[in-house]
Amino acid sequence: MEKELRLMKGNEAVAEAAIRAGADGYFGYPITPQSEILEYLMEANPQVTTGMVVLQAESEVAAINMVYGGAACGKKVMTSSSSPGISLKQEGITYIAGAELPCLIVNVVRGGPGLGTIQPAQSDYFQATKGGGHGDYHLIVLAPSSVQEMADFVELAFDLAFKYRNPTMILSDGAIGQMMEKVWLKPQKKRSEEILPWATTGKPATRERNIITSLDLDPARQEKFNHKLIAKYREIEENEVRFEEFMTEDAEYLFVAYGTSARICQKALQLARDEGIKAGLLRPITLFPYPKKRLNELADTVKGMLAVEMSAGQMVEDVMLSVNGKTRVSHYGRMGGMIPTPEEVLENMKSFIKG
Amino acid sequence: MADITFNDIIKPENLTYKKSRLMTDNVMHYCPGCGHSTAHRVLAEVIEEEDLQSRTVGITPVGCSVLMYNYIDVDFQEAAHGRAPALATAVKRLMPDKFVFTYQGDGDLAAIGTAETIHTCNRGENILILFINNGIYGMTGGQMAPTTLEGMKSSTSPYGRDIATMGSPVKMADIVAMLPGTCFVTRHSVNTAGGVRKLKRAIKKAVQYQNEKRGTCFIEVVSNCPSGWKMTPVESNKWMEENMFPFYPLGDIKVPAE
């Protein structure tokens, strides 16, 4: 398959990009608003074209554990779900983090808690960026704000996952998953045939047996392993921060928003500039690692930052930690599947400016 | 007789039994008299004799055999509690030429992992599930398992398992035998030399069926838990024969057409 321009839903773009990125396996379970990923893959039937395995599991729990098994073989494997399903996957995700395995998890977020709603939300930020399952660990978290990024981040997520042997999450939402946009798809990549030295692929005479586990009953060794993980996360924070800035050069007030909220803030920013308000926008692309340094620098030049999220206020805590009291920080959010309009975001920026 | 020295005896022609070269020298953590070590040994012998080491991936459970990877020299993945068949499904689908097995206890396979067990068998994944049923949670200290017999005492059924409030013991082998995806379902024990030989033959058949992609092979080993049952090894084997075997009868439950 050549490079190609298509009109696609965000969910379909993830699925097609996974095939083209040379993924070895997808294991999923239906849940709204992301079922198109599994449906698209089943219809595309890449088993006969690229050899990619696509399997509908009996539960989200089984699906993430299939990912665990596949990742432990050094294969490029992934799963996707939406919020309630991602909660079910947390057991598997912490095992995968603990066993230091690469994989991709896509969360097309819907409103919660509980069964919540099927409409878009950004209320899984804490779960995605602070761990989610038990134990000290982090995922690498990418936040797309367009269908193009839904496609592009699949390959990026796999690259980062294998670079650091760490699970990577694409934290999307029901709006980006469901909306249709133009998307450039990359040419088909061949699936890798490389046998990774740590993978469980059957022990040849030439190496020791490989054991994939997250268990160590010796507390001193376990603590040493925890320190190793922390060092890895620090390295990720050093090397992998990604963000985008809009009109920050002369900005007096800054919107901070990711994903769908960032799209809305782009429009609110234009409206603000039309009214002579010197607003800017910082859009974190990686939510872990978070663009702390850049926000801290901007805190020296702006008079305040407004975090706009479709949640009760989760990412705003990272904004506060980043600026460490150097400037005013506030939050505006909608919840329950409600999406703010650019006008209401602007109104809230105006009240924030008034103080 | 006094002339015979140690070196006179240690000769290849006198060898009648030796440890599989796939068994490591690590000291096992199992309690004296426990069936796990024997089951491990039989499995290791089959992997060695069938020359499978370089294409074997084993999945260990959560339970007493969680550290199985310390004892057999093959590649291992350590699963979350009950999820071994899900891991095995992906391993086999992604690498169909490997020999893939799970090794699971009754809490792992018949309680928390029931969904994974049933659906893996129902899909007919070409893997071997080796199920060690000793009717109790051994590692956590002798709690009631789904397979605990009626009236049997455990730390969480101190007055004996009461069917009215705790349900009946589950016969997993019989359940999975009903699913079209399983090709070979059989129940064994390792408390006698004859039983060990039969188990070994069954595992060899499972290797053959997996090579032939005939579906899921499910081998149950009814075993003892001297510590959990609070018995000596000899008492526990006698108790197993008198109580476990009548409820979990040994023998083939489902065999494929040859």
HADDOCK unambig.tbl for C-alpha pairs under 7 A between the chains (distance, minus, plus):
assign (segid A and resid 53 and name CA) (segid B and resid 93 and name CA) 6.97 0.50 0.50
assign (segid A and resid 53 and name CA) (segid B and resid 94 and name CA) 6.83 0.50 0.50
assign (segid A and resid 58 and name CA) (segid B and resid 119 and name CA) 6.65 0.50 0.50
assign (segid A and resid 62 and name CA) (segid B and resid 83 and name CA) 6.86 0.50 0.50
assign (segid A and resid 62 and name CA) (segid B and resid 86 and name CA) 5.50 0.50 0.50
assign (segid A and resid 62 and name CA) (segid B and resid 116 and name CA) 6.54 0.50 0.50
assign (segid A and resid 65 and name CA) (segid B and resid 83 and name CA) 6.46 0.50 0.50
assign (segid A and resid 65 and name CA) (segid B and resid 86 and name CA) 5.60 0.50 0.50
assign (segid A and resid 65 and name CA) (segid B and resid 87 and name CA) 5.52 0.50 0.50
assign (segid A and resid 66 and name CA) (segid B and resid 86 and name CA) 4.92 0.50 0.50
assign (segid A and resid 66 and name CA) (segid B and resid 87 and name CA) 4.62 0.50 0.50
assign (segid A and resid 66 and name CA) (segid B and resid 89 and name CA) 6.59 0.50 0.50
assign (segid A and resid 66 and name CA) (segid B and resid 90 and name CA) 4.99 0.50 0.50
assign (segid A and resid 68 and name CA) (segid B and resid 87 and name CA) 6.29 0.50 0.50
assign (segid A and resid 69 and name CA) (segid B and resid 87 and name CA) 3.94 0.50 0.50
assign (segid A and resid 69 and name CA) (segid B and resid 88 and name CA) 6.43 0.50 0.50
assign (segid A and resid 69 and name CA) (segid B and resid 90 and name CA) 5.66 0.50 0.50
assign (segid A and resid 69 and name CA) (segid B and resid 91 and name CA) 5.70 0.50 0.50
assign (segid A and resid 70 and name CA) (segid B and resid 87 and name CA) 6.98 0.50 0.50
assign (segid A and resid 70 and name CA) (segid B and resid 90 and name CA) 5.22 0.50 0.50
assign (segid A and resid 70 and name CA) (segid B and resid 91 and name CA) 5.40 0.50 0.50
assign (segid A and resid 70 and name CA) (segid B and resid 94 and name CA) 6.90 0.50 0.50
assign (segid A and resid 73 and name CA) (segid B and resid 91 and name CA) 6.87 0.50 0.50
assign (segid A and resid 200 and name CA) (segid B and resid 57 and name CA) 6.47 0.50 0.50
assign (segid A and resid 200 and name CA) (segid B and resid 75 and name CA) 5.29 0.50 0.50
assign (segid A and resid 200 and name CA) (segid B and resid 76 and name CA) 6.54 0.50 0.50
assign (segid A and resid 201 and name CA) (segid B and resid 55 and name CA) 6.74 0.50 0.50
assign (segid A and resid 201 and name CA) (segid B and resid 57 and name CA) 6.58 0.50 0.50
assign (segid A and resid 202 and name CA) (segid B and resid 53 and name CA) 6.57 0.50 0.50
assign (segid A and resid 202 and name CA) (segid B and resid 54 and name CA) 4.53 0.50 0.50
assign (segid A and resid 202 and name CA) (segid B and resid 55 and name CA) 4.13 0.50 0.50
assign (segid A and resid 202 and name CA) (segid B and resid 56 and name CA) 4.82 0.50 0.50
assign (segid A and resid 202 and name CA) (segid B and resid 57 and name CA) 5.67 0.50 0.50
assign (segid A and resid 202 and name CA) (segid B and resid 74 and name CA) 6.78 0.50 0.50
assign (segid A and resid 202 and name CA) (segid B and resid 75 and name CA) 5.54 0.50 0.50
assign (segid A and resid 203 and name CA) (segid B and resid 53 and name CA) 6.12 0.50 0.50
assign (segid A and resid 203 and name CA) (segid B and resid 54 and name CA) 4.46 0.50 0.50
assign (segid A and resid 203 and name CA) (segid B and resid 55 and name CA) 6.68 0.50 0.50
assign (segid A and resid 203 and name CA) (segid B and resid 74 and name CA) 5.76 0.50 0.50
assign (segid A and resid 203 and name CA) (segid B and resid 75 and name CA) 5.68 0.50 0.50
assign (segid A and resid 204 and name CA) (segid B and resid 54 and name CA) 4.69 0.50 0.50
assign (segid A and resid 209 and name CA) (segid B and resid 73 and name CA) 6.14 0.50 0.50
assign (segid A and resid 209 and name CA) (segid B and resid 74 and name CA) 5.47 0.50 0.50
assign (segid A and resid 209 and name CA) (segid B and resid 75 and name CA) 4.99 0.50 0.50
assign (segid A and resid 210 and name CA) (segid B and resid 75 and name CA) 4.87 0.50 0.50
assign (segid A and resid 210 and name CA) (segid B and resid 76 and name CA) 6.43 0.50 0.50
assign (segid A and resid 211 and name CA) (segid B and resid 69 and name CA) 6.99 0.50 0.50
assign (segid A and resid 211 and name CA) (segid B and resid 75 and name CA) 5.82 0.50 0.50
assign (segid A and resid 211 and name CA) (segid B and resid 76 and name CA) 4.83 0.50 0.50
assign (segid A and resid 211 and name CA) (segid B and resid 77 and name CA) 5.81 0.50 0.50
assign (segid A and resid 212 and name CA) (segid B and resid 76 and name CA) 6.26 0.50 0.50
assign (segid A and resid 212 and name CA) (segid B and resid 77 and name CA) 4.64 0.50 0.50
assign (segid A and resid 212 and name CA) (segid B and resid 78 and name CA) 6.05 0.50 0.50
assign (segid A and resid 213 and name CA) (segid B and resid 77 and name CA) 6.12 0.50 0.50
assign (segid A and resid 213 and name CA) (segid B and resid 78 and name CA) 4.89 0.50 0.50
